[in-house]
Amino acid sequence: MAAATLTVYPEAASVHEGRLAIGGCDVLELAREFGTPAYIVAEDDLRARARDFLRALADHHGERGAVAFASKAFPCTEVLRIFREEGLVVDVASAGELHLARRAGYQPKEIIFHGNAKSEAELATIAELGVMCVIDNLDEIDRLGRHAAAGRELPVLLRVVPEIETDAHQAVATGHADQKFGLTLAEARAAIARLGAAPWADLQGIHMHIGSQLFDLAPYREAIEVIAGLGPFEHYDLGGGLAVPYTPEQRTPSIDEWVAAVAGAAHELLSARDKVLVIEPGRALVAHAGVTLYTVESVKRRESTWVAVDGGMSDNLRPMLYGAPYTADVADRLGSTEEPGERCHLAGKHCESGDVIAWGVQLRDPRPGDVIVTPATGAYGHAMANNYNGVPRPPVILCAGGEARVAVRRETLEDLVARDV
C-alpha cells in the first residue's frame, strides 16, 4: 500500500492484503480477544520516541538535560514504567498523577509537580516527599511554606507566563497574559524576592509552557527572550507543545528540529549551554503510538453517510472539545491513496449530536460489524476517557513482537456503581 496511508499510524504498524497489524498483532484478532472500543498501543513506538527525544537533547545540549514526560497525555502506570526504563523523568499535575508515577517506580527526585490550584493535601505531599514544585501563583508560596519541614529546603521552579501569543487553539494556549496559569512577569519578580527570603525554599529556576500542538517554532524563541530578563538561573524548564500530525495532510517540525530550536534559543538567550535544561513532551511521545478500535453498529446513507460505532466522546473527547481532526479506516480494508473509499462521518453512540469522532473520512464499503481504526489516539484518549451515558471505559492493550498484554483492563458495569453508598 502507499506509504502515505500509514503516516499517522505507529511505526510498528503494517498492512498485509488490506489488514492492519500493530506491533505484529492483527487488529481484528485484538478486537475479537479484547472487545471494542479498545486503545491499542505499540510499545516499541513509545520506547523509540523516548530515545529520539533523549538523543536530540543530548546532541543539542549535552549531559545537563532531562526529558520529562507530561503524564497528563497518557496517565497509565505501565506507560510511565516504560518511560522510566527509557530514562525519562516525569511531570505530574495532581495527587492522582503523582500516585501513578510513584506506582510506576519514579523516585521523588525524578518528579516535577505542576498545577494552578494545588490543594493543601497536594502541597503537604510535595513537602513530605521533596519533589520539585513548580510554583504557579503568589498564594502558593505561603501555602507551601506552611508545610515545609524545618531545616529542609524544597526545590522549586517558578511557572512564568511570557505574555506572548501563539497559534495554539485557545483551549490549549498558555503563553498569553490573561489566563489561569502561572505568574506574570511582574508577579515573577515579586516571587523571586519572596523566595529569596524564605529559608525553606531552594529556587532553582524558571518554568514556562507556551501552549500545545504548536506548529510554529518562532514563539519559543520569543518566550525564552522574555524570561531571560528574570535570571540568571541554573535550571530552565522550557515545557513542551510540539505538534503532531493527526491527518496525513498535516506537516509538523521533527523532534530534532524542535529540540534544536528550543535548545539553541536557550543557549543564545539564557547562556544555558552549561545549565540544566528540561523539556516536557507529552503528546509528541505518545500520540502516534496509539490507535483506537471500534465496531460499526449502523450505517445510514442519507445526504451524508453516517457510520456509527460503539464508542465516541467517552473514549475520545478531543474532537468535541476543540474540533481536533482525526482520520479513520476499516481495519481490514486499508488500501492505496488511489482508492479512497466512501466519504463518511464517523459518529459515536452518545446522546449528543456533536458526538462525531471524525468528519468526512474515507471508509471503504463500511458495514455493521466492521472494525474501524482511528490512528493517533495515544495522547489524551485514555486520559480524558469518561462514563457519559454509563459507558465503561476501554482497556489499554500494549503490543510488541506479536504479543499483546493488558495494561489497563476494561471497566465493567459493576465498576460504574463501585463508589455508590
C-alpha positions in Angstrom: 0.0 0.0 0.0 1.1 3.6 -0.4 3.4 4.7 2.4 1.4 7.9 2.9 -1.6 5.9 4.1 0.3 4.9 7.3 1.9 8.3 8.1 -0.3 8.8 11.2 -0.1 5.2 12.4 2.5 3.8 14.7 5.9 3.0 13.1 5.2 -0.5 14.4 2.1 -0.7 12.1 1.9 -2.9 9.0 -0.7 -3.9 6.4 -1.0 -7.2 4.6 -3.6 -7.6 2.0 -5.5 -4.6 3.4 -5.4 -5.9 7.0 -3.8 -3.8 9.7 -1.4 -5.1 12.4 0.0 -3.1 15.3 3.2 -4.3 16.9 2.8 -7.6 15.0 -0.7 -8.1 16.3 -3.6 -8.4 13.9 -6.1 -5.8 14.9 -9.2 -7.9 14.0 -7.8 -10.6 16.4 -7.3 -7.9 19.0 -10.9 -6.8 18.6 -12.1 -10.4 19.0 -10.0 -11.0 22.1 -10.3 -7.8 23.9 -13.5 -6.3 22.5 -14.1 -2.7 21.4 -13.7 0.1 21.9 -10.1 -0.5 22.8 -6.9 1.5 23.0 -4.1 -0.4 21.2 -0.6 0.9 21.8 2.7 0.0 20.1 5.2 -0.4 22.9 8.1 -0.1 20.5 6.9 3.3 19.4 6.8 4.6 23.0 10.4 3.5 23.5 11.5 4.8 20.2 10.0 8.3 20.8 11.6 8.5 24.2 15.0 7.6 22.7 14.5 10.2 19.9 13.9 13.0 22.5 16.8 11.9 24.7 19.2 11.7 21.7 18.1 15.1 20.3 18.6 16.8 23.7 22.0 15.2 24.1 23.0 16.2 20.6 21.8 19.8 21.0 22.5 20.5 24.7 24.7 17.8 26.3 24.6 15.9 29.5 22.8 18.5 31.7 19.4 18.0 30.2 16.3 16.0 31.1 13.3 14.9 29.2 10.2 14.9 31.4 7.1 13.0 30.2 4.0 15.2 30.6 2.0 12.4 32.1 -1.4 14.1 31.6 -1.1 12.9 28.0 -1.3 9.2 28.9 -1.6 8.7 32.7 -1.2 4.9 32.7 1.1 3.1 35.1 2.6 0.8 32.5 3.3 3.6 30.1 5.0 5.5 32.9 7.1 2.5 33.8 8.2 2.2 30.2 9.3 5.8 30.1 11.2 5.4 33.4 13.0 2.4 32.0 14.0 4.6 29.0 15.4 7.3 31.2 12.7 9.9 31.3 11.7 11.9 34.3 8.0 12.8 34.7 5.8 15.8 35.4 2.5 15.4 37.2 -0.3 17.8 37.9 -2.4 16.1 40.6 -2.2 13.7 43.5 -3.6 11.1 41.2 -0.8 11.5 38.6 1.7 11.6 41.4 0.3 8.3 42.7 0.6 6.7 39.3 4.2 7.9 38.9 5.2 6.5 42.3 3.5 3.3 41.5 5.5 3.1 38.2 8.7 3.4 40.2 9.5 7.1 40.0 11.5 8.5 42.9 10.8 12.0 44.3 13.9 13.5 42.6 12.5 12.3 39.2 9.2 14.1 39.6 8.1 17.6 38.7 4.8 18.7 40.2 2.7 21.3 38.3 -0.8 22.8 38.8 -2.5 26.1 39.1 -4.8 25.1 42.0 -2.8 22.7 44.2 -4.7 21.5 47.2 -3.4 21.6 50.8 -3.1 17.8 50.7 -1.1 18.0 47.5 1.2 20.7 48.9 1.7 18.7 52.1 2.7 15.6 49.9 5.1 17.7 47.9 6.8 18.9 51.0 6.8 15.5 52.6 8.4 13.8 49.5 10.6 16.7 48.5 9.6 16.6 44.8 10.3 19.6 42.6 7.3 22.0 42.9 6.5 24.4 40.1 5.1 27.4 41.9 2.1 28.8 40.0 0.9 31.8 42.0 1.9 34.1 44.8 -0.5 32.5 47.3 1.2 29.2 46.8 4.5 30.5 48.3 3.0 30.9 51.8 0.8 27.8 51.5 3.8 25.6 50.5 5.9 27.2 53.2 3.5 26.2 55.9 4.1 22.5 55.0 7.9 22.8 54.7 9.8 21.0 57.4 12.3 23.0 59.5 15.9 22.6 58.2 14.9 21.2 54.9 14.9 23.1 51.6 12.3 22.3 49.0 13.3 22.6 45.3 11.1 24.9 43.4 10.7 26.5 40.0 8.5 29.4 39.0 5.9 29.0 36.3 6.2 32.2 34.4 3.8 33.4 31.7 5.9 35.1 29.0 2.9 37.1 27.8 3.2 36.1 24.1 0.6 34.8 21.6 0.9 31.5 19.7 -1.1 29.7 17.0 -2.5 27.2 19.6 -6.2 26.7 20.0 -7.5 28.9 22.8 -8.2 25.8 24.9 -4.6 24.8 24.9 -2.8 28.2 24.6 -0.8 29.0 27.7 1.7 31.7 26.7 -0.6 34.8 26.8 -1.0 37.1 29.7 -4.7 36.8 30.7 -5.1 33.2 31.6 -5.3 30.8 34.6 -1.8 29.5 34.6 1.4 30.9 36.0 2.9 34.2 37.2 3.0 37.3 35.1 6.5 38.9 34.7 5.8 41.4 37.5 4.5 38.6 39.8 7.5 36.5 39.0 9.8 39.3 40.1 7.9 39.6 43.4 8.0 35.8 43.8 11.8 35.7 43.3 12.2 38.3 46.1 9.9 36.4 48.5 11.5 33.0 47.9 15.0 34.5 48.3 14.0 35.4 51.8 12.3 32.1 52.6 14.6 29.7 54.5 12.7 26.7 53.2 12.9 27.5 49.5 15.6 26.4 47.0 14.6 28.5 44.0 16.4 26.6 41.2 15.0 28.3 38.1 12.2 29.1 35.7 9.5 27.1 34.0 7.5 28.1 31.0 4.9 26.4 28.8 3.5 28.4 25.9 0.9 26.0 24.5 0.1 22.7 23.0 0.0 21.4 19.4 2.3 24.2 18.2 3.4 24.1 14.5 5.5 27.3 14.6 8.9 27.3 16.4 9.3 31.1 16.4 7.2 31.7 19.6 9.7 29.6 21.7 12.5 32.0 20.9 10.3 34.9 21.7 9.2 33.4 25.0 12.8 32.5 26.0 14.0 36.0 25.3 11.3 37.3 27.6 12.2 35.1 30.6 15.9 35.8 30.1 15.2 39.1 31.9 14.4 37.2 35.1 17.7 35.4 35.5 20.2 34.1 35.5 19.3 30.7 37.0 20.8 27.2 36.9 17.6 25.4 35.8 15.3 26.2 32.9 12.3 24.1 32.1 11.0 25.1 28.7 7.9 22.9 28.6 6.6 21.0 25.6 4.0 21.7 22.9 5.5 20.1 19.8 2.6 19.5 17.4 1.9 16.0 15.9 0.1 15.3 12.7 -3.4 13.8 13.2 -4.1 13.5 9.5 -1.7 12.8 6.6 -2.1 16.4 5.3 -0.6 18.0 8.4 3.1 18.9 8.5 4.9 19.4 11.7 8.5 20.0 12.9 10.5 16.9 13.6 11.7 16.1 17.1 15.2 17.1 16.2 14.1 20.4 14.6 12.1 21.3 17.7 14.8 20.4 20.2 17.4 22.2 18.1 15.3 25.4 18.0 14.4 25.4 21.7 17.9 24.5 23.0 19.6 26.8 20.5 17.5 29.8 21.7 18.2 28.8 25.4 22.0 28.7 24.7 21.9 32.1 23.0 19.5 34.0 25.2 19.8 32.3 28.6 23.5 31.4 28.4 22.2 27.9 29.2 24.7 25.7 27.5 26.1 24.5 30.8 22.9 24.7 32.8 20.1 22.3 33.5 17.7 22.3 30.6 14.4 20.4 30.8 11.8 19.8 28.0 8.4 18.3 28.7 6.9 16.5 25.7 3.6 14.7 26.2 1.5 14.4 23.1 4.7 14.0 20.9 5.8 11.0 22.9 2.5 9.0 22.8 0.0 10.3 20.1 1.2 8.1 17.2 1.9 5.1 19.4 -1.8 4.5 19.9 -4.9 3.7 17.8 -8.5 3.1 18.9 -10.6 0.2 17.6 -14.4 0.4 17.3 -17.1 -1.8 15.9 -19.6 -0.4 13.4 -23.2 -0.6 14.8 -25.1 1.1 12.0 -24.6 2.8 8.6 -27.1 5.5 7.4 -26.8 6.7 3.8 -28.7 10.0 3.6 -27.5 13.3 2.2 -24.3 12.2 4.1 -23.2 8.7 5.1 -23.2 8.3 8.8 -21.2 5.4 10.3 -22.0 4.9 13.9 -19.6 3.0 16.2 -19.7 1.6 19.8 -17.6 4.4 21.3 -17.2 8.2 20.8 -16.9 11.1 23.2 -16.5 8.7 26.2 -13.2 7.5 24.8 -12.0 10.4 22.6 -13.3 13.8 23.8 -10.9 15.9 21.8 -13.0 16.4 18.6 -15.9 17.6 20.7 -13.8 19.9 23.0 -11.9 21.8 20.3 -12.5 20.3 16.9 -9.5 18.1 16.8 -9.3 16.3 13.4 -8.9 12.6 13.0 -8.8 10.1 10.2 -10.2 6.5 10.2 -10.1 3.3 8.2 -11.9 0.0 8.0 -9.3 -2.2 9.7 -9.2 -5.0 7.1 -9.7 -2.8 4.1 -6.8 -0.3 4.1 -5.5 0.4 0.7 -3.7 2.8 -1.5 -4.5 6.5 -1.7 -5.8 5.9 -5.3 -8.8 4.0 -3.8 -10.1 6.4 -1.3 -13.5 4.8 -0.4 -16.7 6.5 0.6 -16.9 9.9 2.3 -18.4 9.3 5.8 -19.0 10.9 9.1 -17.8 8.6 11.9 -20.3 9.1 14.7 -20.3 8.0 18.3 -23.0 6.2 20.3 -23.7 9.0 22.8 -26.8 11.2 23.1 -25.2 14.3 21.7 -25.5 15.5 18.0 -21.9 16.7 18.3 -20.6 13.2 19.2 -18.7 12.8 16.0 -15.2 11.3 16.1 -14.2 12.3 12.5 -15.9 14.3 9.8 -15.7 13.4 6.1 -13.3 10.4 6.4 -12.9 8.0 3.5 -14.1 4.5 4.5 -14.2 1.5 2.2 -17.7 0.0 2.0 -18.4 0.3 5.7 -20.9 -2.3 7.1 -22.2 -3.2 10.6 -19.8 -5.5 12.3 -16.7 -3.9 10.7 -13.8 -2.9 12.9 -12.9 0.7 12.5 -9.5 2.1 13.5 -8.7 5.7 14.3 -4.9 6.4 14.5 -3.0 8.9 16.6 -5.2 8.5 19.6 -2.4 7.7 22.1 -2.5 11.2 23.6 -5.5 12.3 25.7 -7.8 9.5 24.7 -7.3 7.3 27.8 -6.5 10.5 29.8 -9.9 12.1 29.1 -12.0 8.9 29.0 -15.3 9.2 30.9 -18.5 7.4 31.6 -21.0 9.5 29.8 -24.2 7.6 29.2 -22.9 5.0 31.6 -20.4 3.6 29.1 -17.5 1.7 30.7 -14.0 3.0 29.8 -11.9 0.9 27.3 -8.9 -1.2 28.1 -5.3 -0.3 27.2 -3.6 -3.0 25.3 0.2 -2.9 24.7 1.5 -4.7 21.6 5.1 -5.7 20.7 6.7 -8.6 18.8 3.3 -10.1 18.0 2.3 -10.3 21.7 -0.5 -8.3 23.3 -0.8 -7.6 27.0 -3.4 -5.8 29.0 -2.1 -2.7 30.8 -5.5 -1.4 31.9 -8.5 -3.7 31.9 -11.9 -2.7 30.5 -14.3 -1.2 33.1 -17.3 -3.3 33.9 -20.8 -2.3 34.7 -20.2 -3.1 38.3 -17.3 -0.6 38.3 -19.8 2.1 37.5 -21.5 1.6 40.8 -18.4 0.8 42.9 -18.5 4.2 44.6 -22.2 4.1 45.4 -23.0 4.2 49.1 
